[in-house]
Amino acid sequence: MLTIHPRPRSRSQVWAIETALSREVLSADSAGALLINDHPSVQLLTMPEREASLARFMETRPSGDLWVFAYGSLIWNPALNVAERRVGRVHGWHRSFCLTMAVGRGTPERPGLALGLDRGGSCHGVAYRIAEEDIASELRLLWSREMLIGGYNPTWVDVIDCAGRSFASAIAFTIDRNHQHYANNLPQQERVRRLATGTGSWGSSADYLFRTIDSLRSNGIRDDEMERLGGLVEAATAHEELMA
């Protein structure tokens, strides 16, 4: 048996935890300092490296309004100034806990997991429109959050509404399948273990999972795989232990 060390034991306790990735923390570029507390030798992209990445990506910007597609924590904690939000769907990508988190929502000894958009299928989420005058400031915050550790490729995705009409070309953070922390083929038991036990300076992986499920529901979205994982993780945490 593997005893689960301190973590949220219920969704009510999960929701009582304030997010570490507040707008204030991101504005001060302090998210990385939290990660260093988890693992002092963690490799992070510097501010100049993130700015260069953002500049290169924006060279490919399509015409029209700028949108960001949220599929996980950006739904329940966007930390962005947004001009408009709409529920939408992207094709060719699906939501998956496929990124190992050895910092932030886990430690090297007890890693957690984060969501990424992986290839195949489709994904419902929330699209945020950023006003033109806010693009520079808001994308700088976004890059300081999503591109700090590595593991994602920013990608332009076509977002469609419930009638099947395209309404946005949006930024989405898709998983980098070549990254060392890509974790697509974990056995179910290990996936549940990581979600139930991973905790770091940004919060717990269970918190991340439960908040995502509840936020999807509140937006009229049901993701059967997230619901299934939620049930398994909730059962594991309620019983205080996971089978080895």
C-alpha positions in Angstrom: 0.0 0.0 0.0 1.1 3.6 -0.6 -0.2 6.1 1.9 -1.3 9.4 0.3 0.4 12.4 2.1 -1.4 15.7 2.7 -3.7 16.8 -0.1 -7.4 17.8 -0.5 -9.7 15.0 0.7 -12.9 16.5 -0.8 -14.0 18.9 -3.5 -15.1 21.4 -0.9 -11.6 21.4 0.6 -10.2 21.7 -2.9 -12.2 24.8 -3.7 -11.1 26.4 -0.5 -7.5 26.5 -1.8 -6.6 29.8 -3.5 -4.8 29.5 -6.8 -1.1 30.4 -6.7 -1.2 31.6 -10.3 -2.9 34.9 -9.6 -2.7 37.8 -11.9 -0.5 39.5 -9.3 1.9 36.7 -9.2 2.2 36.4 -12.9 2.5 40.2 -13.3 5.5 40.2 -10.9 7.0 37.2 -12.8 7.0 35.3 -9.6 5.6 32.0 -10.7 9.1 30.6 -11.4 10.2 31.4 -7.9 7.5 29.2 -6.6 8.7 26.3 -8.8 12.3 26.7 -7.5 10.9 26.0 -4.1 9.8 22.6 -5.4 13.1 21.8 -7.0 16.0 24.3 -6.9 17.6 23.0 -10.1 14.5 23.1 -12.2 15.2 24.5 -15.7 12.9 27.4 -16.6 12.7 29.7 -19.6 14.0 33.1 -18.8 12.0 36.2 -19.5 14.0 37.1 -22.6 13.5 33.5 -23.9 9.8 33.7 -23.3 9.6 37.1 -25.0 11.5 35.7 -28.0 9.2 32.8 -28.2 6.1 35.0 -28.1 7.6 37.3 -30.8 8.3 34.4 -33.1 4.8 33.0 -32.6 3.1 36.3 -33.2 4.8 36.5 -36.6 2.4 33.8 -37.7 -0.8 35.5 -36.3 -3.7 35.2 -38.7 -5.9 38.2 -39.5 -8.8 39.1 -37.3 -9.4 39.3 -33.5 -7.0 37.5 -31.2 -8.5 34.7 -29.1 -7.1 32.2 -26.5 -8.6 28.7 -26.2 -8.9 27.4 -22.7 -9.3 23.7 -21.9 -8.1 23.4 -18.3 -7.0 25.8 -15.7 -7.4 28.8 -18.0 -11.2 28.1 -17.7 -11.3 28.5 -13.9 -8.4 30.8 -13.5 -7.8 32.8 -16.7 -6.0 35.6 -14.9 -6.4 37.7 -18.1 -8.3 40.8 -19.0 -10.8 39.5 -21.6 -13.2 41.4 -23.8 -15.4 38.4 -24.6 -15.8 34.7 -23.8 -17.5 32.0 -25.7 -17.9 28.2 -25.4 -16.5 26.5 -28.4 -14.9 23.3 -29.8 -11.7 22.5 -31.6 -11.2 19.5 -33.9 -8.1 17.4 -34.2 -7.2 17.8 -30.5 -8.4 16.3 -27.2 -7.9 17.2 -23.6 -5.5 14.8 -21.8 -3.5 14.6 -18.6 -0.3 14.0 -20.6 2.3 16.3 -19.0 4.3 15.2 -16.0 4.6 17.9 -13.4 7.7 17.4 -11.3 7.3 21.0 -10.0 4.3 23.2 -9.6 1.7 20.4 -9.1 4.2 17.7 -8.0 7.7 17.1 -7.0 10.5 14.9 -8.5 9.8 12.3 -5.8 6.0 12.5 -6.2 5.2 13.9 -9.6 1.7 15.1 -10.6 0.1 15.7 -14.0 -1.2 18.6 -16.0 -3.5 18.8 -19.0 -2.4 19.3 -22.5 -4.1 19.3 -25.9 -3.0 16.1 -27.6 -3.6 15.0 -31.2 -6.9 13.4 -32.3 -10.5 13.8 -31.5 -12.1 17.1 -30.4 -12.3 19.3 -27.4 -14.9 21.6 -25.9 -13.6 24.6 -24.0 -13.8 28.3 -23.6 -12.5 30.9 -26.0 -11.4 34.3 -24.7 -11.1 37.3 -27.0 -8.4 39.8 -26.0 -8.9 43.4 -27.0 -6.3 44.7 -29.4 -5.0 47.3 -26.9 -4.4 44.5 -24.3 -2.7 42.0 -26.4 0.9 42.9 -25.5 0.3 42.8 -21.7 -2.0 39.8 -21.6 0.1 37.6 -23.8 3.2 38.4 -21.8 1.3 37.1 -18.7 0.1 34.1 -20.6 3.6 33.2 -21.7 4.9 33.6 -18.2 2.5 30.9 -17.1 2.2 28.4 -20.0 5.7 28.6 -21.4 7.7 28.8 -18.2 8.5 25.1 -17.7 8.2 23.7 -21.2 6.1 20.9 -22.6 3.7 23.0 -24.7 3.8 24.2 -28.3 1.6 27.3 -28.8 -0.6 26.6 -31.9 -3.3 28.5 -33.8 -6.5 26.4 -33.7 -9.9 27.0 -35.4 -12.7 27.3 -32.8 -16.3 26.5 -33.9 -19.6 27.2 -32.1 -22.5 24.9 -31.4 -23.8 25.4 -34.9 -20.5 24.3 -36.5 -19.5 27.8 -37.5 -15.9 28.9 -37.1 -15.8 32.1 -35.0 -12.1 32.3 -34.0 -8.5 31.5 -34.7 -7.2 31.0 -31.2 -4.0 30.4 -29.4 -4.0 26.9 -27.8 -1.2 25.3 -25.8 -0.8 21.9 -27.4 1.5 19.2 -25.9 5.0 18.8 -27.2 5.2 15.1 -27.9 9.0 15.3 -28.0 9.3 16.8 -24.5 10.9 14.6 -21.8 7.8 15.1 -19.6 5.3 13.9 -22.2 3.3 11.2 -20.4 0.7 9.8 -22.8 0.9 6.1 -22.1 0.7 5.9 -18.3 -1.2 2.9 -16.9 -4.5 4.0 -15.3 -3.3 3.1 -11.8 -0.2 5.4 -12.2 -2.3 8.2 -13.7 -4.7 8.1 -10.8 -1.8 7.9 -8.3 -0.2 11.0 -9.7 -3.4 12.9 -9.8 -4.2 11.9 -6.2 -0.8 12.5 -4.7 1.0 15.2 -6.7 1.3 18.5 -4.8 3.6 21.4 -5.4 3.9 25.2 -5.0 1.1 25.8 -7.5 -1.3 23.5 -5.8 -2.3 19.8 -6.1 -3.0 17.8 -9.2 -6.3 16.7 -7.6 -7.3 20.4 -7.2 -6.4 21.0 -10.8 -8.6 18.0 -11.9 -11.6 18.8 -9.7 -11.6 22.5 -10.6 -11.5 21.6 -14.3 -14.4 19.1 -14.1 -16.5 21.6 -12.1 -15.7 24.5 -14.5 -16.5 22.4 -17.5 -19.9 21.5 -16.0 -20.6 25.1 -15.2 -20.1 25.9 -18.8 -22.4 23.2 -20.0 -19.5 20.9 -21.0 -19.3 17.2 -20.0 -16.0 15.4 -20.6 -16.5 11.7 -20.0 -12.8 11.0 -19.5 -12.4 13.8 -17.0 -15.5 12.6 -15.1 -14.1 9.1 -15.0 -10.8 10.2 -13.7 -12.5 12.4 -11.2 -14.4 9.5 -9.8 -11.3 7.4 -9.5 -9.2 10.1 -7.9 -12.0 11.1 -5.5 -12.4 7.4 -4.4 -8.6 7.1 -3.9 -8.3 10.2 -1.8 -11.4 9.3 0.2 -9.8 6.0 1.2 -6.5 7.6 2.1 -4.4 5.1 0.1 -3.7 3.8 -3.4 -2.8 0.2 -4.3 0.8 -0.1 -5.2 
